[in-house]
């Protein structure tokens, strides 16, 4: 950093120049850590991101829900829990937090700082990935204690699915937060989350539904995410439509956010 200084008005003594903003990567990293701390320190958000998925895991292991013939119960439970954790963090938690930031004028203020809008969004993405890491460690530890024995190839196959799911549901969460009033965001994000997990192809595979209902459920991003994670982590047959449905939702979500997201609530 330069050591140049400016003289005071009377020319008697030098006055140090105001320091400039930190480098872009440093600003984004600090914002990401700040966002991650908020997500993990808030009781409600912690319940949604960690405790609820762990409860889903234990429940699916103990109860005959979402079982698939020829597939280990713990494997299918882990896949469903992974999808639940992803949706809870990327969609529900981000929608609620961003909605309140928008109502409080935080987004409008951030747009005028050196962090900027792009830095704010990049920090949110990194924060989400950090929370994902905590989720993987906690849920994975509980799953191992319950008897889960993952295969390395399955974990590697699940990684791109996880990243694509993060983009998809992160975009949908931001779309909700950036277009609706905060009260509506709070209500809808929780309702949609429960519906997607319970009846959207996550806890119960779409193949378990009658033909007409199955065709509808398979069009949902939650069903596509669940099927791809089950194929990766539980070794179930791959549903080809899921390879198309999830990317389409991801692209549509990103395009809609870029066009519709409003940084102020007025």
C-alpha positions as protocol buffer text, in pm:
chain_id: "A"
residue {
  index: 1
  type: UNK
  ca { x: 0 y: 0 z: 0 }
}
residue {
  index: 2
  type: UNK
  ca { x: 130 y: 351 z: -81 }
}
residue {
  index: 3
  type: UNK
  ca { x: 293 y: 558 z: 196 }
}
residue {
  index: 4
  type: UNK
  ca { x: 202 y: 891 z: 34 }
}
residue {
  index: 5
  type: UNK
  ca { x: 30 y: 1144 z: 259 }
}
residue {
  index: 6
  type: UNK
  ca { x: -157 y: 1467 z: 205 }
}
residue {
  index: 7
  type: UNK
  ca { x: -71 y: 1798 z: 387 }
}
residue {
  index: 8
  type: UNK
  ca { x: -322 y: 1975 z: 605 }
}
residue {
  index: 9
  type: UNK
  ca { x: -482 y: 2301 z: 491 }
}
residue {
  index: 10
  type: UNK
  ca { x: -211 y: 2522 z: 648 }
}
residue {
  index: 11
  type: UNK
  ca { x: 69 y: 2304 z: 509 }
}
residue {
  index: 12
  type: UNK
  ca { x: 216 y: 2247 z: 855 }
}
residue {
  index: 13
  type: UNK
  ca { x: 176 y: 1874 z: 899 }
}
residue {
  index: 14
  type: UNK
  ca { x: 101 y: 1575 z: 681 }
}
residue {
  index: 15
  type: UNK
  ca { x: -237 y: 1406 z: 713 }
}
residue {
  index: 16
  type: UNK
  ca { x: -255 y: 1037 z: 625 }
}
residue {
  index: 17
  type: UNK
  ca { x: -470 y: 942 z: 333 }
}
residue {
  index: 18
  type: UNK
  ca { x: -786 y: 743 z: 405 }
}
residue {
  index: 19
  type: UNK
  ca { x: -718 y: 375 z: 347 }
}
residue {
  index: 20
  type: UNK
  ca { x: -883 y: 227 z: 39 }
}
residue {
  index: 21
  type: UNK
  ca { x: -1119 y: -72 z: 42 }
}
residue {
  index: 22
  type: UNK
  ca { x: -982 y: -420 z: 89 }
}
residue {
  index: 23
  type: UNK
  ca { x: -929 y: -634 z: -223 }
}
residue {
  index: 24
  type: UNK
  ca { x: -1245 y: -779 z: -375 }
}
residue {
  index: 25
  type: UNK
  ca { x: -1170 y: -1139 z: -272 }
}
residue {
  index: 26
  type: UNK
  ca { x: -1106 y: -1030 z: 87 }
}
residue {
  index: 27
  type: UNK
  ca { x: -1433 y: -835 z: 97 }
}
residue {
  index: 28
  type: UNK
  ca { x: -1628 y: -1131 z: -39 }
}
residue {
  index: 29
  type: UNK
  ca { x: -1458 y: -1375 z: 202 }
}
residue {
  index: 30
  type: UNK
  ca { x: -1533 y: -1158 z: 505 }
}
residue {
  index: 31
  type: UNK
  ca { x: -1894 y: -1117 z: 398 }
}
residue {
  index: 32
  type: UNK
  ca { x: -1924 y: -1493 z: 345 }
}
residue {
  index: 33
  type: UNK
  ca { x: -1798 y: -1562 z: 698 }
}
residue {
  index: 34
  type: UNK
  ca { x: -2038 y: -1300 z: 834 }
}
residue {
  index: 35
  type: UNK
  ca { x: -2333 y: -1455 z: 650 }
}
residue {
  index: 36
  type: UNK
  ca { x: -2237 y: -1806 z: 762 }
}
residue {
  index: 37
  type: UNK
  ca { x: -2212 y: -1696 z: 1126 }
}
residue {
  index: 38
  type: UNK
  ca { x: -2558 y: -1543 z: 1104 }
}
residue {
  index: 39
  type: UNK
  ca { x: -2705 y: -1862 z: 959 }
}
residue {
  index: 40
  type: UNK
  ca { x: -2541 y: -2085 z: 1220 }
}
residue {
  index: 41
  type: UNK
  ca { x: -2594 y: -1859 z: 1523 }
}
residue {
  index: 42
  type: UNK
  ca { x: -2964 y: -1795 z: 1470 }
}
residue {
  index: 43
  type: UNK
  ca { x: -3171 y: -2054 z: 1656 }
}
residue {
  index: 44
  type: UNK
  ca { x: -3446 y: -2080 z: 1396 }
}
residue {
  index: 45
  type: UNK
  ca { x: -3200 y: -2101 z: 1106 }
}
residue {
  index: 46
  type: UNK
  ca { x: -2989 y: -2357 z: 1292 }
}
residue {
  index: 47
  type: UNK
  ca { x: -3295 y: -2572 z: 1345 }
}
residue {
  index: 48
  type: UNK
  ca { x: -3385 y: -2557 z: 975 }
}
residue {
  index: 49
  type: UNK
  ca { x: -3029 y: -2616 z: 851 }
}
residue {
  index: 50
  type: UNK
  ca { x: -2905 y: -2880 z: 1096 }
}
residue {
  index: 51
  type: UNK
  ca { x: -3155 y: -3015 z: 1348 }
}
residue {
  index: 52
  type: UNK
  ca { x: -3444 y: -3069 z: 1107 }
}
residue {
  index: 53
  type: UNK
  ca { x: -3239 y: -3269 z: 851 }
}
residue {
  index: 54
  type: UNK
  ca { x: -3094 y: -3481 z: 1133 }
}
residue {
  index: 55
  type: UNK
  ca { x: -3449 y: -3547 z: 1253 }
}
residue {
  index: 56
  type: UNK
  ca { x: -3551 y: -3646 z: 900 }
}
residue {
  index: 57
  type: UNK
  ca { x: -3255 y: -3885 z: 882 }
}
residue {
  index: 58
  type: UNK
  ca { x: -3338 y: -4057 z: 1209 }
}
residue {
  index: 59
  type: UNK
  ca { x: -3708 y: -4072 z: 1123 }
}
residue {
  index: 60
  type: UNK
  ca { x: -3652 y: -4226 z: 780 }
}
residue {
  index: 61
  type: UNK
  ca { x: -3416 y: -4485 z: 928 }
}
residue {
  index: 62
  type: UNK
  ca { x: -3659 y: -4587 z: 1201 }
}
residue {
  index: 63
  type: UNK
  ca { x: -3988 y: -4562 z: 1010 }
}
residue {
  index: 64
  type: UNK
  ca { x: -4088 y: -4749 z: 691 }
}
residue {
  index: 65
  type: UNK
  ca { x: -4118 y: -4431 z: 485 }
}
residue {
  index: 66
  type: UNK
  ca { x: -3975 y: -4389 z: 137 }
}
residue {
  index: 67
  type: UNK
  ca { x: -3824 y: -4737 z: 132 }
}
residue {
  index: 68
  type: UNK
  ca { x: -3716 y: -4875 z: -205 }
}
residue {
  index: 69
  type: UNK
  ca { x: -3705 y: -5246 z: -286 }
}
residue {
  index: 70
  type: UNK
  ca { x: -3351 y: -5377 z: -301 }
}
residue {
  index: 71
  type: UNK
  ca { x: -3201 y: -5060 z: -151 }
}
residue {
  index: 72
  type: UNK
  ca { x: -3061 y: -5028 z: 200 }
}
residue {
  index: 73
  type: UNK
  ca { x: -3285 y: -4819 z: 423 }
}
residue {
  index: 74
  type: UNK
  ca { x: -2995 y: -4613 z: 555 }
}
residue {
  index: 75
  type: UNK
  ca { x: -2873 y: -4536 z: 201 }
}
residue {
  index: 76
  type: UNK
  ca { x: -3210 y: -4409 z: 84 }
}
residue {
  index: 77
  type: UNK
  ca { x: -3253 y: -4216 z: 410 }
}
residue {
  index: 78
  type: UNK
  ca { x: -2916 y: -4042 z: 366 }
}
residue {
  index: 79
  type: UNK
  ca { x: -3003 y: -3942 z: 9 }
}
residue {
  index: 80
  type: UNK
  ca { x: -3338 y: -3797 z: 117 }
}
residue {
  index: 81
  type: UNK
  ca { x: -3175 y: -3619 z: 410 }
}
residue {
  index: 82
  type: UNK
  ca { x: -2908 y: -3467 z: 186 }
}
residue {
  index: 83
  type: UNK
  ca { x: -3180 y: -3325 z: -40 }
}
residue {
  index: 84
  type: UNK
  ca { x: -3369 y: -3196 z: 266 }
}
residue {
  index: 85
  type: UNK
  ca { x: -3059 y: -3022 z: 401 }
}
residue {
  index: 86
  type: UNK
  ca { x: -2985 y: -2861 z: 66 }
}
residue {
  index: 87
  type: UNK
  ca { x: -3337 y: -2725 z: 21 }
}
residue {
  index: 88
  type: UNK
  ca { x: -3355 y: -2603 z: 380 }
}
residue {
  index: 89
  type: UNK
  ca { x: -3036 y: -2400 z: 349 }
}
residue {
  index: 90
  type: UNK
  ca { x: -3042 y: -2280 z: -12 }
}
residue {
  index: 91
  type: UNK
  ca { x: -3414 y: -2211 z: -37 }
}
residue {
  index: 92
  type: UNK
  ca { x: -3575 y: -2159 z: 302 }
}
residue {
  index: 93
  type: UNK
  ca { x: -3293 y: -2007 z: 508 }
}
residue {
  index: 94
  type: UNK
  ca { x: -3163 y: -1784 z: 229 }
}
residue {
  index: 95
  type: UNK
  ca { x: -3511 y: -1666 z: 134 }
}
residue {
  index: 96
  type: UNK
  ca { x: -3596 y: -1567 z: 491 }
}
residue {
  index: 97
  type: UNK
  ca { x: -3264 y: -1398 z: 566 }
}
residue {
  index: 98
  type: UNK
  ca { x: -3252 y: -1211 z: 234 }
}
residue {
  index: 99
  type: UNK
  ca { x: -3615 y: -1108 z: 270 }
}
residue {
  index: 100
  type: UNK
  ca { x: -3550 y: -949 z: 608 }
}
residue {
  index: 101
  type: UNK
  ca { x: -3231 y: -785 z: 477 }
}
residue {
  index: 102
  type: UNK
  ca { x: -3432 y: -638 z: 193 }
}
residue {
  index: 103
  type: UNK
  ca { x: -3705 y: -504 z: 421 }
}
residue {
  index: 104
  type: UNK
  ca { x: -3451 y: -353 z: 660 }
}
residue {
  index: 105
  type: UNK
  ca { x: -3275 y: -165 z: 380 }
}
residue {
  index: 106
  type: UNK
  ca { x: -2958 y: -373 z: 410 }
}
residue {
  index: 107
  type: UNK
  ca { x: -2957 y: -462 z: 39 }
}
residue {
  index: 108
  type: UNK
  ca { x: -2994 y: -98 z: -66 }
}
residue {
  index: 109
  type: UNK
  ca { x: -2710 y: 0 z: 169 }
}
residue {
  index: 110
  type: UNK
  ca { x: -2482 y: -283 z: 49 }
}
residue {
  index: 111
  type: UNK
  ca { x: -2525 y: -169 z: -310 }
}
residue {
  index: 112
  type: UNK
  ca { x: -2352 y: 160 z: -220 }
}
residue {
  index: 113
  type: UNK
  ca { x: -2054 y: 2 z: -40 }
}
residue {
  index: 114
  type: UNK
  ca { x: -1731 y: -131 z: -194 }
}
residue {
  index: 115
  type: UNK
  ca { x: -1874 y: -481 z: -156 }
}
residue {
  index: 116
  type: UNK
  ca { x: -2142 y: -402 z: -412 }
}
residue {
  index: 117
  type: UNK
  ca { x: -2428 y: -619 z: -531 }
}
residue {
  index: 118
  type: UNK
  ca { x: -2209 y: -879 z: -701 }
}
residue {
  index: 119
  type: UNK
  ca { x: -1989 y: -910 z: -393 }
}
residue {
  index: 120
  type: UNK
  ca { x: -2296 y: -947 z: -174 }
}
residue {
  index: 121
  type: UNK
  ca { x: -2434 y: -1230 z: -388 }
}
residue {
  index: 122
  type: UNK
  ca { x: -2092 y: -1398 z: -413 }
}
residue {
  index: 123
  type: UNK
  ca { x: -2060 y: -1384 z: -34 }
}
residue {
  index: 124
  type: UNK
  ca { x: -2401 y: -1543 z: 6 }
}
residue {
  index: 125
  type: UNK
  ca { x: -2303 y: -1827 z: -228 }
}
residue {
  index: 126
  type: UNK
  ca { x: -1981 y: -1892 z: -36 }
}
residue {
  index: 127
  type: UNK
  ca { x: -2168 y: -1873 z: 296 }
}
residue {
  index: 128
  type: UNK
  ca { x: -2414 y: -2132 z: 170 }
}
residue {
  index: 129
  type: UNK
  ca { x: -2127 y: -2363 z: 76 }
}
residue {
  index: 130
  type: UNK
  ca { x: -1975 y: -2318 z: 422 }
}
residue {
  index: 131
  type: UNK
  ca { x: -2305 y: -2410 z: 585 }
}
residue {
  index: 132
  type: UNK
  ca { x: -2324 y: -2709 z: 350 }
}
residue {
  index: 133
  type: UNK
  ca { x: -1985 y: -2821 z: 479 }
}
residue {
  index: 134
  type: UNK
  ca { x: -2112 y: -2809 z: 838 }
}
residue {
  index: 135
  type: UNK
  ca { x: -2425 y: -2999 z: 732 }
}
residue {
  index: 136
  type: UNK
  ca { x: -2220 y: -3270 z: 562 }
}
residue {
  index: 137
  type: UNK
  ca { x: -2001 y: -3315 z: 869 }
}
residue {
  index: 138
  type: UNK
  ca { x: -2293 y: -3331 z: 1114 }
}
residue {
  index: 139
  type: UNK
  ca { x: -2534 y: -3537 z: 904 }
}
residue {
  index: 140
  type: UNK
  ca { x: -2255 y: -3760 z: 777 }
}
residue {
  index: 141
  type: UNK
  ca { x: -2139 y: -3825 z: 1132 }
}
residue {
  index: 142
  type: UNK
  ca { x: -2489 y: -3918 z: 1246 }
}
residue {
  index: 143
  type: UNK
  ca { x: -2538 y: -4138 z: 940 }
}
residue {
  index: 144
  type: UNK
  ca { x: -2210 y: -4321 z: 1003 }
}
residue {
  index: 145
  type: UNK
  ca { x: -2318 y: -4381 z: 1361 }
}
residue {
  index: 146
  type: UNK
  ca { x: -2644 y: -4530 z: 1229 }
}
residue {
  index: 147
  type: UNK
  ca { x: -2456 y: -4770 z: 1005 }
}
residue {
  index: 148
  type: UNK
  ca { x: -2411 y: -4583 z: 679 }
}
residue {
  index: 149
  type: UNK
  ca { x: -2112 y: -4702 z: 476 }
}
residue {
  index: 150
  type: UNK
  ca { x: -2077 y: -4480 z: 167 }
}
residue {
  index: 151
  type: UNK
  ca { x: -1889 y: -4563 z: -151 }
}
residue {
  index: 152
  type: UNK
  ca { x: -1631 y: -4318 z: -278 }
}
residue {
  index: 153
  type: UNK
  ca { x: -1765 y: -4320 z: -635 }
}
residue {
  index: 154
  type: UNK
  ca { x: -2113 y: -4247 z: -506 }
}
residue {
  index: 155
  type: UNK
  ca { x: -1990 y: -3948 z: -308 }
}
residue {
  index: 156
  type: UNK
  ca { x: -1804 y: -3815 z: -611 }
}
residue {
  index: 157
  type: UNK
  ca { x: -2113 y: -3857 z: -828 }
}
residue {
  index: 158
  type: UNK
  ca { x: -2322 y: -3669 z: -572 }
}
residue {
  index: 159
  type: UNK
  ca { x: -2093 y: -3364 z: -576 }
}
residue {
  index: 160
  type: UNK
  ca { x: -2205 y: -3212 z: -912 }
}
residue {
  index: 161
  type: UNK
  ca { x: -2566 y: -3290 z: -822 }
}
residue {
  index: 162
  type: UNK
  ca { x: -2519 y: -3104 z: -493 }
}
residue {
  index: 163
  type: UNK
  ca { x: -2367 y: -2802 z: -671 }
}
residue {
  index: 164
  type: UNK
  ca { x: -2645 y: -2793 z: -931 }
}
residue {
  index: 165
  type: UNK
  ca { x: -2906 y: -2824 z: -658 }
}
residue {
  index: 166
  type: UNK
  ca { x: -2740 y: -2536 z: -471 }
}
residue {
  index: 167
  type: UNK
  ca { x: -2771 y: -2313 z: -778 }
}
residue {
  index: 168
  type: UNK
  ca { x: -3131 y: -2420 z: -841 }
}
residue {
  index: 169
  type: UNK
  ca { x: -3275 y: -2375 z: -495 }
}
residue {
  index: 170
  type: UNK
  ca { x: -3053 y: -2078 z: -415 }
}
residue {
  index: 171
  type: UNK
  ca { x: -3194 y: -1897 z: -719 }
}
residue {
  index: 172
  type: UNK
  ca { x: -3550 y: -1992 z: -626 }
}
residue {
  index: 173
  type: UNK
  ca { x: -3496 y: -1868 z: -270 }
}
residue {
  index: 174
  type: UNK
  ca { x: -3358 y: -1534 z: -391 }
}
residue {
  index: 175
  type: UNK
  ca { x: -3647 y: -1507 z: -638 }
}
residue {
  index: 176
  type: UNK
  ca { x: -3893 y: -1542 z: -352 }
}
residue {
  index: 177
  type: UNK
  ca { x: -3705 y: -1299 z: -129 }
}
residue {
  index: 178
  type: UNK
  ca { x: -3659 y: -1040 z: -403 }
}
residue {
  index: 179
  type: UNK
  ca { x: -4014 y: -1020 z: -531 }
}
residue {
  index: 180
  type: UNK
  ca { x: -4250 y: -1067 z: -233 }
}
residue {
  index: 181
  type: UNK
  ca { x: -4313 y: -891 z: 96 }
}
residue {
  index: 182
  type: UNK
  ca { x: -4117 y: -1026 z: 391 }
}
residue {
  index: 183
  type: UNK
  ca { x: -4424 y: -1169 z: 563 }
}
residue {
  index: 184
  type: UNK
  ca { x: -4514 y: -1361 z: 247 }
}
residue {
  index: 185
  type: UNK
  ca { x: -4155 y: -1483 z: 209 }
}
residue {
  index: 186
  type: UNK
  ca { x: -4152 y: -1614 z: 566 }
}
residue {
  index: 187
  type: UNK
  ca { x: -4480 y: -1802 z: 523 }
}
residue {
  index: 188
  type: UNK
  ca { x: -4430 y: -1935 z: 170 }
}
residue {
  index: 189
  type: UNK
  ca { x: -4068 y: -2046 z: 216 }
}
residue {
  index: 190
  type: UNK
  ca { x: -4164 y: -2267 z: 509 }
}
residue {
  index: 191
  type: UNK
  ca { x: -4481 y: -2401 z: 346 }
}
residue {
  index: 192
  type: UNK
  ca { x: -4304 y: -2480 z: 18 }
}
residue {
  index: 193
  type: UNK
  ca { x: -4020 y: -2648 z: 207 }
}
residue {
  index: 194
  type: UNK
  ca { x: -4256 y: -2880 z: 395 }
}
residue {
  index: 195
  type: UNK
  ca { x: -4452 y: -2963 z: 78 }
}
residue {
  index: 196
  type: UNK
  ca { x: -4139 y: -3037 z: -126 }
}
residue {
  index: 197
  type: UNK
  ca { x: -3988 y: -3263 z: 140 }
}
residue {
  index: 198
  type: UNK
  ca { x: -4309 y: -3447 z: 227 }
}
residue {
  index: 199
  type: UNK
  ca { x: -4474 y: -3475 z: -113 }
}
residue {
  index: 200
  type: UNK
  ca { x: -4229 y: -3338 z: -370 }
}
residue {
  index: 201
  type: UNK
  ca { x: -4022 y: -3648 z: -432 }
}
residue {
  index: 202
  type: UNK
  ca { x: -3766 y: -3612 z: -153 }
}
residue {
  index: 203
  type: UNK
  ca { x: -3881 y: -3823 z: 142 }
}
residue {
  index: 204
  type: UNK
  ca { x: -4100 y: -4040 z: -82 }
}
residue {
  index: 205
  type: UNK
  ca { x: -3975 y: -4111 z: -437 }
}
residue {
  index: 206
  type: UNK
  ca { x: -4200 y: -4009 z: -725 }
}
residue {
  index: 207
  type: UNK
  ca { x: -4210 y: -4374 z: -834 }
}
residue {
  index: 208
  type: UNK
  ca { x: -4425 y: -4447 z: -529 }
}
residue {
  index: 209
  type: UNK
  ca { x: -4710 y: -4227 z: -655 }
}
residue {
  index: 210
  type: UNK
  ca { x: -4993 y: -4321 z: -898 }
}
residue {
  index: 211
  type: UNK
  ca { x: -4903 y: -4258 z: -1266 }
}
residue {
  index: 212
  type: UNK
  ca { x: -5075 y: -3919 z: -1306 }
}
residue {
  index: 213
  type: UNK
  ca { x: -4944 y: -3777 z: -979 }
}
residue {
  index: 214
  type: UNK
  ca { x: -4603 y: -3924 z: -1050 }
}
residue {
  index: 215
  type: UNK
  ca { x: -4585 y: -3737 z: -1382 }
}
residue {
  index: 216
  type: UNK
  ca { x: -4656 y: -3410 z: -1200 }
}
residue {
  index: 217
  type: UNK
  ca { x: -4412 y: -3471 z: -915 }
}
residue {
  index: 218
  type: UNK
  ca { x: -4131 y: -3564 z: -1155 }
}
residue {
  index: 219
  type: UNK
  ca { x: -4148 y: -3213 z: -1301 }
}
residue {
  index: 220
  type: UNK
  ca { x: -4052 y: -3058 z: -966 }
}
residue {
  index: 221
  type: UNK
  ca { x: -3688 y: -2965 z: -892 }
}
residue {
  index: 222
  type: UNK
  ca { x: -3715 y: -3140 z: -556 }
}
residue {
  index: 223
  type: UNK
  ca { x: -3803 y: -3471 z: -722 }
}
residue {
  index: 224
  type: UNK
  ca { x: -3517 y: -3438 z: -971 }
}
residue {
  index: 225
  type: UNK
  ca { x: -3274 y: -3358 z: -690 }
}
residue {
  index: 226
  type: UNK
  ca { x: -3400 y: -3651 z: -483 }
}
residue {
  index: 227
  type: UNK
  ca { x: -3374 y: -3896 z: -773 }
}
residue {
  index: 228
  type: UNK
  ca { x: -3020 y: -3789 z: -866 }
}
residue {
  index: 229
  type: UNK
  ca { x: -2900 y: -3809 z: -505 }
}
residue {
  index: 230
  type: UNK
  ca { x: -3063 y: -4151 z: -462 }
}
residue {
  index: 231
  type: UNK
  ca { x: -2892 y: -4271 z: -779 }
}
residue {
  index: 232
  type: UNK
  ca { x: -2556 y: -4142 z: -648 }
}
residue {
  index: 233
  type: UNK
  ca { x: -2576 y: -4232 z: -280 }
}
residue {
  index: 234
  type: UNK
  ca { x: -2817 y: -4528 z: -277 }
}
residue {
  index: 235
  type: UNK
  ca { x: -2748 y: -4689 z: -614 }
}
residue {
  index: 236
  type: UNK
  ca { x: -3105 y: -4665 z: -740 }
}
residue {
  index: 237
  type: UNK
  ca { x: -3172 y: -4671 z: -1118 }
}
residue {
  index: 238
  type: UNK
  ca { x: -3117 y: -4331 z: -1275 }
}
residue {
  index: 239
  type: UNK
  ca { x: -3434 y: -4151 z: -1385 }
}
residue {
  index: 240
  type: UNK
  ca { x: -3335 y: -3985 z: -1717 }
}
residue {
  index: 241
  type: UNK
  ca { x: -3589 y: -3703 z: -1684 }
}
residue {
  index: 242
  type: UNK
  ca { x: -3414 y: -3584 z: -1367 }
}
residue {
  index: 243
  type: UNK
  ca { x: -3104 y: -3502 z: -1572 }
}
residue {
  index: 244
  type: UNK
  ca { x: -3314 y: -3258 z: -1773 }
}
residue {
  index: 245
  type: UNK
  ca { x: -3556 y: -3122 z: -1512 }
}
residue {
  index: 246
  type: UNK
  ca { x: -3300 y: -2999 z: -1258 }
}
residue {
  index: 247
  type: UNK
  ca { x: -3081 y: -2804 z: -1506 }
}
residue {
  index: 248
  type: UNK
  ca { x: -3393 y: -2645 z: -1659 }
}
residue {
  index: 249
  type: UNK
  ca { x: -3505 y: -2525 z: -1315 }
}
residue {
  index: 250
  type: UNK
  ca { x: -3153 y: -2396 z: -1246 }
}
residue {
  index: 251
  type: UNK
  ca { x: -3138 y: -2194 z: -1568 }
}
residue {
  index: 252
  type: UNK
  ca { x: -3493 y: -2064 z: -1528 }
}
residue {
  index: 253
  type: UNK
  ca { x: -3429 y: -1966 z: -1167 }
}
residue {
  index: 254
  type: UNK
  ca { x: -3111 y: -1773 z: -1246 }
}
residue {
  index: 255
  type: UNK
  ca { x: -3276 y: -1591 z: -1538 }
}
residue {
  index: 256
  type: UNK
  ca { x: -3581 y: -1497 z: -1333 }
}
residue {
  index: 257
  type: UNK
  ca { x: -3369 y: -1369 z: -1044 }
}
residue {
  index: 258
  type: UNK
  ca { x: -3155 y: -1157 z: -1276 }
}
residue {
  index: 259
  type: UNK
  ca { x: -3467 y: -996 z: -1423 }
}
residue {
  index: 260
  type: UNK
  ca { x: -3706 y: -979 z: -1128 }
}
residue {
  index: 261
  type: UNK
  ca { x: -3500 y: -937 z: -810 }
}
residue {
  index: 262
  type: UNK
  ca { x: -3569 y: -602 z: -642 }
}
residue {
  index: 263
  type: UNK
  ca { x: -3308 y: -467 z: -402 }
}
residue {
  index: 264
  type: UNK
  ca { x: -3557 y: -254 z: -211 }
}
residue {
  index: 265
  type: UNK
  ca { x: -3900 y: -336 z: -72 }
}
residue {
  index: 266
  type: UNK
  ca { x: -4055 y: -16 z: -205 }
}
